[in-house]
Amino acid sequence: MSRRDFLRRCSLAGLGFAVPIGLQSRARGKEDASASQGYDGPFYVVFNASGGWDTTYLMDPKGIGGINRLYQEGDIVTAGPHKFAPTAKHIKQGMSNEDFFAKYGVELRVFNGLDFSVNNHTPCARYMATGKLDSLAYPTFPALVAACRGSEAPLAFLTFGNYSATGNLVPMSRVPYLQSLNLLANADGVEGNPRSPYHDPFVSSRIEQALEAQFEARVSEARLPRVERSRSMLYAAQVSSKALQRVVPFIPKEPSKDPLAQQVDISLAAFKGGVCVAANLSIGQFDSHNNNDVDQMKLIPQFLAGIDHLMRKAEELKIREKLVVVIQSEMGRTPDYNKGNGKDHWSIGSIMFLGQGIAGNRVMGATDEKQQLVPVNPQTLAFDKEQGIRVRPEHVHQALRELAGIQDHQFSKQFPLGVAPKERLENFWS
């Protein structure tokens, strides 16, 4: 099997992943994250607790009015400004709230009382991912920041599920397993074995020079038919094989048994190799309509352990200080239980952040004793029930764009969020 056949079969989903190249920016002659230089950060990671987490069992505890059954108000734990539900006695594996906030509380920035406006999974997931409720065209934040900061990176936007629209700004990359990443990074080797190359280095170099020339000729045309465009993407993927080889030293020898940890390992290898800008990570089954307490006490610790895995491994790879981490879910759970001991959809929730440019040890916003949000003043972020605003995902996404320094980029302007200047969250990260 030839090298070209190998890549073609990969692109036809034989391995379940794709190799994207930013054709549009290259055709415009932009100098983005090049194959020779590599993208060097910041790296953006969005963790999604898909299905709707119970925030009162995490960063917005209540312990009153029967909202939770595993603890009382007097059991709520504090760490600096953070208040959280005690979970250490109720979990079998994973990371407890006590350990998570003790370890990351000084870096963590929490916002409680986020208004999702609706409580259905599909629109809520889209709203949280993009900051736009009434459009299917908007890109997710990780896709947008990947397009703005490094669209030439071979795996600029990695996604492992959840809502992943790109707005046609940057290709979507799916690399489901570490072995898939290894095969992709070693595309010049037979079955991914670098010791068995398809061609000698001299031959490979000449082939890549020819392919590069063909690629440049094709993308220089004003308009490309769909078939020709697809072929150009394949050529570009072949040319980028050397860039992807930078990932190889950072692929763990043994894959983790935990799915979220596997997503983390793939993302970190791609970050460290300079071939990725942003990653969209996700685990599901948080939709606890039955047996809420059992499900949440299983999933929340697993979720927190995945975040901890990211931070520890990033420290080992010496890129921890370059991470920007968003921790979210598309909805919360109701303040009361249904007949199946579960909790249903609730259109008010929370979000957490940590990483580069984010001042931690801070809690903003709140919900009251009935789990209803408290409006805040967008200039001071102080509670203001009379004149304050209901903070919604578009406010958060506007702040994220400003944090990433892409609020004035042409791609961001192409997808305006419609946040009035007087409603913009000032000093949201400071």
N, C-alpha and C positions, 0 to 999 in steps of 0.2 A: 504494500500500500504506500503510495507516495505521500509526501508531506502535505501537498495540496489536498489530496483526498482525505487525509486525516482531519485537517481543519474544516473541510467542507462537511464532513460527517458530524463534527462537533456543532457546526452552525445549524445543522438540521436536527439538533436536539438529541443526538445520540448520547451525549453526556449531560444534557440538560442545562447547558450554559451558553452564553453568547459573548463574543469579544467585540465591544463597541469602540468605534473611533469617531471623534468629533469632526465629521466631514465638513459641516458648514463653516466652523471657525477656521479650519485649515484652508478651505477654498478662499476665505477672506484674507488669508495671509496673517492671521493673528499669531502672536508668539505666546502660546499657552504653555501648559506643562508638557515639555517635550519628552520624546522617548529617551533622549540622551541624558537630560538633566533629572527628570523625575520631580514629582510634586512633593514638597517638603513641609506641608502643613500651613494652617491648622487643619486638623482632621475632625470631621463632624460625625457624631453618632447619635441616632435617634432610637431609643428603646421603646417598643410598643407593647403594652399589656393588653393584647387584643381581646375584646369581648366586654370590657368594662370592669375595672378593679373597684374594690370596696375601699374607698379612701379613709373611712373611719377605722379600718384595721391597719392603717399605715400612718400617713402624715397629718390626718385631720380627725383625731379621735374625739369621741363623744362620751360614751359610758353612761348616758342618761336616757330616760324615756324609752327604754327597750330598743334603742337603735342598734346596740351590740349586745351579745349574750355571753361573751367570753371574759369581759372585764367590766368593772365599775368606774365611775368618774375618779374615785380616789386612787385607782390603779394606774392612771395615765402617767407615762414616764416623760421626763424632760431632759434635754441636753442643750444647754444654752437657750436660744430662743425656740428651739424645736420642741414640739409636743407630739408624742406618737403612742400608738397602742402597744401594750406589752404582748409580745408573741413568743418569747423564748420558751415558755411552758407549754405552748400549744402546737409546736412544730416538731416534725420527726427528722427533717433534713433541710438543707438550705441555710440561709442566713437570716437570723432574727432581726427584728427592728432594733433591738437594743444594741446588737453588734454593728449594724449598718450605720446608725446615727452616731454611735460612739466613734466610729472610724472615719466617717465622711461628713459629719454634721458641720464642721468648721468650713468645709468647702461647698456645702449644699445650700442652694437657694430654692425656696419653696413658695409656690403661689397657690393658695386655697380660694375656692369660690369662683371658679372659672365657669362661665355660662356657655353651654353648648347649643342652647336654643331649641334643639330637637333631641329626641332620644331613640332614634332608630340607628342601627349599626352602620349601614352604608353611608348615609349623609354625615353622620357624626365622625366616622373614620376619615372621610374626605375632608371635612371641615378642620379637624385637628391636624391633618397632614399638610394641608395647603393654605389654611387661613381663609378659604373661600367656600361658603356653603352652597351658593346657587350656581356653580359652574363646574363642568366636568373637564374643562380645558386647562385648569391651573396645575402647575407642577408642585410636587411636595417640596418641603424646604430642603431636604438633602439633595434632591435632584437640581433644584434651582441654584444652590450654593456650589454644587459640582460644576454646573454649566458656567457659572460666573467666574469661578476661581481656577478651574483646571479641566476643561472639557477635553483636552488632548490626552489626558491620562487614560491609558487603555481600559481601566475599570473604574472610571471616574465616579460613577454612582452604582454602588452595590445595594441590592435589596434582597431580603429573605422572606418577603411576604408583607401582609397588610397593604394598605393603599399605597401605590407606588407610581402614580402618574408622573410623566416627565415634561409635559407641555411641549413635546417635540424639541426640547432644547439640548438634551443629552441622551445618549442611549442608556437603556436599563440593562444592568448586568446581573445575572443570577449564577452564582457558583455555590451549589448546595452542599458540597462535601469537600473536605480537605484533599481527597484524592482527585477530585475534579480540578481543584486549583493546581495541584501538582502536575496533572496532565496538560493543563493549559499553559503553565509556566515552562514546561519542557516539551512544547509542541514540535521542536526540531528532533526529538528523540522518538524512536519506535516505542509505542505504547507508553510514552512519557519517560523513557529511560535515557538519561543524558549520556550514558556510556555507549548507546547505540544510535548515533545520529543518522538521519536520512542521507545527509550529504556531508562531505568534508567542508571545513570552515571556508576554504577558498571558494568552493562551488556555491555555498549558501550566500556568501557575500555578493557574488556576481548576480545570483538570482534576485536577491533583495534590491540590488541597484536597478535591475531591469524593472522589477515590479514597482519600485518607487517612481521611476520615470513614467511608466504607464499610468500609475495612480494620479500623478500630478497632471498629466495630460487630460485625464478624464474629468477631474474635478475642476479644471480650468474652464470647461464648457459652461455656458450660461445656464443651460437646462439639461438635465440628464434623464433619460428614460428610466423607469423604475428598475428594469433589469440591469442596465448599465450601472446604476447607482449601487445596487446590491453587489455587483461584481467589484466595484471600487472599494466597498466596505471589506470584502474578503481580502483584496490586495492589501488594504491598510492593516488588516489584522495580521497578515503574514509579515509585513514590515515591522510591526510592533512586537514581534516575538522576542527580540533581544531585550526590550524593556521589561517584558513579563518575566524574564529569567532572573531579574533582580529579586523577585519574591522568594525564590527557592530556599535561600538560607534561613528564612524566617517561618517556614512551614513546620509546625510541630511534627515530630516523628510519630507520635501516637495521638490519634484523635480522641477528644474528650467524649465521654458517654452522654453528656448533657447537651441537648440540641442548641440551647442558647449559647453555651460555651463554645460550641463548634462555630457558630456564626461569628462570635467574637474573635476566635483564632484566625478565621479566614480574613476578616476585616483588618485585623492588626498586621497580618503578613502583607496584605495589599497596601496598607498605609506605609509600613516600614520600607517596602520595596519601591515606594514612590509612584505607584500606579493607581491610587485611589484617593478621592477627596472626601467622600461622604458615604455612610452606610446606614441602611434602614433595617434594624433588627426587630424581631418579633417572636413572641410566644403567645399561644391562644388559650382558649377554654376558660377565660375569666368570666364568661357569661353565666353566672351562678344563680340561675332561676330556681334551682333545687340545691339544698344543703350548702347554703352560702358559706357558712363558717368553715366547713370541712374543705371546700374547694379553695377558698381564699387562703387558708392556712397552709395549703399545699403549694399554691402558685406564687403567692407573694414572696415567700422565702427563696423559691427557685429563681424568681425574677431578680431579687436583690443579689443573690449569689452570682448571677450573670454579670451584673454591673460591677461587682467586686472583682470578678475574674478579669474584666476589661481593664480595670485600673491597675491591678497587680501585674498583669502581663505587659501592659503599656509601660509600666515602670521598668520592667526587665529589659524592654526594647528601647528604653530611653526616649520615649515619645509621649510620656504621660502629660507633660506640661503643654503639649500641643493639641490635646483633646478638647473638644467642646461637646458636652453630653446633654441630651434632652431626654427626659424620662416621663412618659405620658401614657394615657389610655384614652379611648374615644368617649368614655362616659363613666359615671359613677353608679353606685347602687342605691336603691331607695332607703329611706330612714326606717322603714318598717319591713317586717318579714311577711312573705305570703304563706299560704297553707302548706306548701312543700318545704318549709324552713329555708326558703331561698329569698333572694332580693331581686327585684326587677330593675328595669332601666331607670336611671336618674340623670337629668340633663345638667347637673352641676357636679363639678369635679375639681381635681387638682393637677398640678404639673410641677416637676422638679428639674433643676439645672445644676451643672457643675462644670468647671473647666476653665480654659483660657479666657481671660477678660471678664469672668463672672465672680463677683465678690460673694463669698459664702457666709454661712452662719447668719442667715436672714430668712424670715418668714413674712410673706406679704399676703394681703387679702385674708378672708376668713368666711366661714359659714356660721350661722347662729345655731341655737340649740335644736332647731327643727331642720337643720341641714340646708337652710336657704342661704344664698350668698349675701354678703354685705357689700354694697357699692363702695368704691374707693375714688379718691381724688387722683386723677391721672398725673398731675404735676407733683404731688407730694407722696402719693401712694398711701395716704392716711385714710382711715375709714370716714366715709361721708354719706350717710344714709339719705340726706336731702338733695345734695348737689352732685354726688359722685356718679360714676358710670358703672355699668355692668361689664366687666372685662370679658371679652370674647376671644376666640382663637385668632381673629384678624389683628387684634391689638398685640397679642403675643408674637405673631409672625412678623409684624412690623418691627417689633423690638429685636427679633432674631436677625432680620435683615440688617438692621443697624449694627448689631453686634458683629456680624460677619463683614460689615463694610460694603455691602452690595445694594444698599437701598437706592442708590442712584445709577446702578448698572442698567444698561438698555434692556436686559432680560427682565429685571425687576419692574421696570417701567412698562414693559409689555404686559405684565400681570399685576395691575394695581390692586391694592387691598381696600382702598376706599376709606381709610381711617382719617377722620378729620384732624387737622393739626392740633386742635384743642383737646382731642382725646388721645393723643399719642402719650405713651407711658414714658415719662421723663425719668432719667436716672434709674432705669429698671435694673441695670446690672451693677450699679456702683454701691 
